[in-house]
Amino acid sequence: MNVLFIGDVVGRPGRRILKAKLPGLIKQYDIDLTIVNGENAAHGKGITKKLYDELIRAGADVITLGNHAFSKRELLDDINELSHLIRPANLQPTDIGQSTKVMTVKGYKVAISSIMGEVFMNNVSESPYDAMAYILDTVDVDYHIVDFHGEATAEKQTFLHLFKKQCAVIVGTHTHVQTADEAIFDGCAYISDVGMCGVIESILGRDVEEVIDRTLYGHRTHYTIANGPAMLNGVVIKLEHQMATHIQRIHLEEESS
């Protein structure tokens, strides 16, 4: 089984490169399951039903979220209808939507779960370790795949070493910067952060000058998405015999016009 995990899609440029490149990636790597983090799809913060539908049409089988899951209030009304969307299990409010999606892929039961870190995060209902332990106790599948949405690398690595023998995939998201530490640990594929789909010359997908104005001069800003050629970051993971056997980083760029 071949799994493709795509990093945080940031605004229109991220959606643009995803739609352009995803079909080719699925064909090139013979992908059976495509997971996309869409928590920044709506102008950098959150997602809407319209953009959920757009990402599904582009080829996503599952869309994961993170700390900006509920930045667009309309999602509070729509989320229970979006069957391929998962929100962090330990993000408040915890009583809407789903945090684990169970699918049958090539005859195997696969659980895709969303978990959020505690370090430098808000609205966390419980530790990521307790949240994952509950999922493992209550969801019986052949493969567990986890999107760990967190700021701190040490927290992500701690999570890995606690759950590497029970999970086939633990992929970090949130920082938007692809790390080079992809590896297999006891049959678990891991990377600290898969990166983003967003403008190359930016600050995490945002307009550079706006971020500088806010940081240095305290100006109020509007979270403007950067313009320019975008990149797509992801990983391809091979699963067999109830474990991961290979992980490969993906980095693609648009050509300058």
VEXDREN-2710 file (C-alpha; in Angstrom, 1 decimal):
% VEXDREN-2710
k/r/px/py/pz
1/MET/0.0/0.0/0.0
2/ASN/1.4/3.4/-1.0
3/VAL/0.4/6.5/1.0
4/LEU/0.9/10.1/0.0
5/PHE/0.7/12.7/2.7
6/ILE/0.7/16.4/1.6
7/GLY/1.7/19.2/4.0
8/ASP/-0.4/22.2/5.1
9/VAL/-2.1/23.8/2.1
10/VAL/-1.8/27.6/2.5
11/GLY/-4.3/29.7/0.7
12/ARG/-5.0/30.0/-3.0
13/PRO/-1.3/29.4/-4.1
14/GLY/-1.2/26.2/-2.1
15/ARG/-4.5/25.0/-3.6
16/ARG/-3.3/25.9/-7.0
17/ILE/-0.1/23.8/-6.9
18/LEU/-2.0/20.9/-5.2
19/LYS/-4.5/20.8/-8.0
20/ALA/-1.8/21.0/-10.6
21/LYS/0.6/18.4/-9.2
22/LEU/-1.5/15.9/-7.2
23/PRO/-2.9/13.8/-10.1
24/GLY/0.6/13.3/-11.5
25/LEU/2.0/12.3/-8.1
26/ILE/-0.8/9.8/-7.5
27/LYS/-0.1/8.2/-10.9
28/GLN/3.7/8.4/-10.6
29/TYR/3.9/6.7/-7.2
30/ASP/0.9/4.4/-7.6
31/ILE/-0.8/5.9/-4.6
32/ASP/-3.6/4.1/-2.8
33/LEU/-4.4/6.6/-0.1
34/THR/-3.9/10.4/-0.3
35/ILE/-4.0/12.5/2.9
36/VAL/-3.9/16.3/2.8
37/ASN/-3.6/18.8/5.7
38/GLY/-6.1/21.5/4.8
39/GLU/-6.1/23.6/7.9
40/ASN/-4.7/26.7/6.2
41/ALA/-6.6/26.3/2.9
42/ALA/-9.0/29.2/3.5
43/HIS/-6.8/32.3/3.1
44/GLY/-4.3/30.9/5.5
45/LYS/-6.6/30.0/8.4
46/GLY/-9.2/27.2/8.5
47/ILE/-11.2/25.6/5.8
48/THR/-14.8/25.9/4.4
49/LYS/-17.1/23.3/2.9
50/LYS/-16.4/24.8/-0.5
51/LEU/-12.7/24.4/-0.1
52/TYR/-13.1/20.9/1.4
53/ASP/-15.0/19.9/-1.8
54/GLU/-12.2/21.5/-3.9
55/LEU/-9.5/19.4/-2.2
56/ILE/-11.5/16.2/-2.5
57/ARG/-12.0/16.9/-6.2
58/ALA/-8.2/17.5/-6.5
59/GLY/-7.6/13.9/-5.2
60/ALA/-7.5/14.0/-1.4
61/ASP/-9.1/10.9/0.3
62/VAL/-8.8/12.4/3.8
63/ILE/-8.3/16.0/4.9
64/THR/-6.7/16.7/8.3
65/LEU/-6.9/19.9/10.3
66/GLY/-5.0/21.6/13.1
67/ASN/-5.1/24.5/15.5
68/HIS/-6.9/26.7/12.9
69/ALA/-9.6/24.1/12.4
70/PHE/-12.5/26.3/13.6
71/SER/-11.1/29.7/12.4
72/LYS/-14.0/29.8/9.9
73/ARG/-17.1/29.7/12.0
74/GLU/-19.3/28.2/9.2
75/LEU/-17.3/25.0/9.7
76/LEU/-19.0/24.6/13.1
77/ASP/-22.3/24.1/11.3
78/ASP/-20.9/22.0/8.4
79/ILE/-18.3/19.7/9.9
80/ASN/-20.5/16.8/10.8
81/GLU/-21.5/16.5/7.1
82/LEU/-17.9/16.4/5.8
83/SER/-17.2/12.7/6.1
84/HIS/-13.6/12.8/4.9
85/LEU/-12.5/15.6/7.2
86/ILE/-10.8/15.0/10.6
87/ARG/-10.1/17.5/13.3
88/PRO/-7.6/17.1/16.2
89/ALA/-8.9/14.8/18.9
90/ASN/-7.7/17.1/21.7
91/LEU/-8.8/20.5/20.3
92/GLN/-11.7/22.2/21.9
93/PRO/-14.6/22.0/21.2
94/THR/-14.3/18.2/21.2
95/ASP/-18.0/17.3/20.6
96/ILE/-18.2/18.0/16.9
97/GLY/-16.7/16.3/13.9
98/GLN/-14.5/13.3/13.9
99/SER/-10.9/12.9/14.9
100/THR/-10.3/9.4/13.4
101/LYS/-11.4/8.2/9.9
102/VAL/-11.4/4.5/9.3
103/MET/-11.1/3.3/5.7
104/THR/-10.6/0.1/3.9
105/VAL/-7.6/0.3/1.5
106/LYS/-6.5/-2.7/-0.6
107/GLY/-8.4/-5.0/1.9
108/TYR/-6.8/-3.5/5.0
109/LYS/-8.5/-1.4/7.7
110/VAL/-6.6/1.9/8.1
111/ALA/-7.3/4.6/10.7
112/ILE/-6.2/8.1/10.0
113/SER/-6.1/10.3/13.2
114/SER/-5.5/13.9/13.9
115/ILE/-3.7/14.9/17.2
116/MET/-2.5/18.3/18.3
117/GLY/0.6/19.1/20.4
118/GLU/0.4/21.1/23.7
119/VAL/3.6/23.2/23.4
120/PHE/2.8/26.8/22.3
121/MET/-0.8/25.7/21.4
122/ASN/-4.1/27.0/22.6
123/ASN/-7.5/25.3/23.3
124/VAL/-6.0/21.9/24.0
125/SER/-8.3/19.6/25.9
126/GLU/-5.8/16.9/27.0
127/SER/-2.3/15.8/26.3
128/PRO/-1.6/14.3/22.9
129/TYR/-0.3/11.2/24.6
130/ASP/-3.6/10.6/26.4
131/ALA/-5.6/11.3/23.3
132/MET/-3.6/8.8/21.2
133/ALA/-3.7/6.1/23.9
134/TYR/-7.6/6.4/23.9
135/ILE/-7.6/6.0/20.1
136/LEU/-5.4/2.9/20.2
137/ASP/-7.6/1.4/22.9
138/THR/-10.9/2.0/21.0
139/VAL/-10.0/1.7/17.3
140/ASP/-8.9/-1.8/16.1
141/VAL/-7.3/-1.6/12.6
142/ASP/-4.4/-3.0/10.6
143/TYR/-2.6/0.4/10.2
144/HIS/-2.7/3.6/12.3
145/ILE/-1.7/6.8/10.5
146/VAL/-1.3/10.0/12.6
147/ASP/-1.1/13.6/11.7
148/PHE/0.7/15.2/14.7
149/HIS/0.0/18.9/14.4
150/GLY/2.6/20.6/16.7
151/GLU/5.1/23.3/17.1
152/ALA/7.9/21.5/19.1
153/THR/10.1/18.9/17.4
154/ALA/10.9/17.3/20.8
155/GLU/7.2/16.8/21.5
156/LYS/6.8/15.2/18.1
157/GLN/9.8/12.9/18.7
158/THR/8.5/12.0/22.2
159/PHE/5.2/11.0/20.6
160/LEU/7.0/8.9/18.1
161/HIS/9.0/6.9/20.6
162/LEU/5.9/6.4/22.8
163/PHE/3.7/5.1/19.9
164/LYS/6.1/3.8/17.2
165/LYS/5.3/0.1/17.9
166/GLN/1.6/0.7/17.6
167/CYS/1.5/3.2/14.6
168/ALA/2.6/2.7/11.1
169/VAL/2.9/6.4/10.3
170/ILE/3.5/9.5/12.4
171/VAL/3.8/12.6/10.3
172/GLY/4.3/16.1/11.8
173/THR/2.5/19.2/10.4
174/HIS/2.1/22.8/11.4
175/THR/5.5/24.5/11.1
176/HIS/5.3/24.6/7.3
177/VAL/9.0/23.9/6.9
178/GLN/9.9/20.5/5.6
179/THR/12.4/18.7/7.8
180/ALA/15.1/16.2/6.6
181/ASP/14.7/13.6/9.3
182/GLU/12.4/11.1/7.6
183/ALA/13.1/7.6/8.8
184/ILE/11.6/4.2/9.8
185/PHE/11.6/3.5/13.5
186/ASP/10.5/-0.1/14.5
187/GLY/8.2/-0.2/11.4
188/CYS/6.9/3.3/11.9
189/ALA/7.5/6.0/9.2
190/TYR/8.2/9.4/10.7
191/ILE/9.1/13.0/9.8
192/SER/9.0/15.9/12.1
193/ASP/7.3/18.2/9.6
194/VAL/6.2/17.3/6.1
195/GLY/6.2/21.0/5.1
196/MET/3.6/23.0/3.2
197/CYS/2.0/23.8/-0.1
198/GLY/2.5/27.5/-0.4
199/VAL/4.5/30.4/-1.9
200/ILE/8.3/29.7/-1.9
201/GLU/9.3/33.3/-1.2
202/SER/7.2/33.8/1.9
203/ILE/7.1/33.5/5.7
204/LEU/5.2/30.2/6.2
205/GLY/3.1/31.1/3.2
206/ARG/2.4/34.7/4.3
207/ASP/3.4/37.9/2.7
208/VAL/7.0/38.8/3.8
209/GLU/6.6/42.5/4.2
210/GLU/3.4/42.2/6.2
211/VAL/5.0/39.8/8.7
212/ILE/8.0/42.2/9.0
213/ASP/5.7/45.2/9.6
214/ARG/3.9/43.3/12.3
215/THR/7.0/41.9/13.9
216/LEU/9.2/45.0/13.9
217/TYR/6.7/47.8/14.1
218/GLY/3.6/46.3/15.7
219/HIS/1.4/47.2/12.7
220/ARG/-2.0/45.5/12.6
221/THR/-2.2/43.1/9.6
222/HIS/-4.7/41.0/7.8
223/TYR/-2.9/37.7/7.3
224/THR/-2.1/38.4/3.7
225/ILE/-1.1/35.3/1.7
226/ALA/2.1/35.8/-0.4
227/ASN/2.1/35.9/-4.1
228/GLY/4.5/34.1/-6.4
229/PRO/5.5/30.6/-7.5
230/ALA/4.5/27.9/-5.0
231/MET/6.0/24.7/-3.8
232/LEU/4.4/21.4/-2.8
233/ASN/5.9/19.3/0.1
234/GLY/4.9/15.8/1.0
235/VAL/6.0/12.3/1.7
236/VAL/5.3/9.0/0.1
237/ILE/5.2/6.0/2.4
238/LYS/5.1/2.3/1.6
239/LEU/3.1/0.1/4.0
240/GLU/3.3/-3.7/4.0
241/HIS/3.0/-6.5/6.6
242/GLN/1.3/-4.1/9.0
243/MET/4.4/-1.8/9.1
244/ALA/6.1/1.0/7.1
245/THR/9.0/-0.1/5.0
246/HIS/9.9/3.1/3.2
247/ILE/9.4/6.9/3.4
248/GLN/10.5/9.4/0.8
249/ARG/10.3/13.2/0.8
250/ILE/8.6/15.1/-2.1
251/HIS/9.4/18.7/-3.0
252/LEU/8.0/20.2/-6.2
253/GLU/8.0/23.8/-7.4
254/GLU/6.1/25.9/-9.9
255/GLU/8.1/27.6/-12.6
256/SER/8.5/31.4/-12.4
257/SER/6.2/33.1/-14.9
END
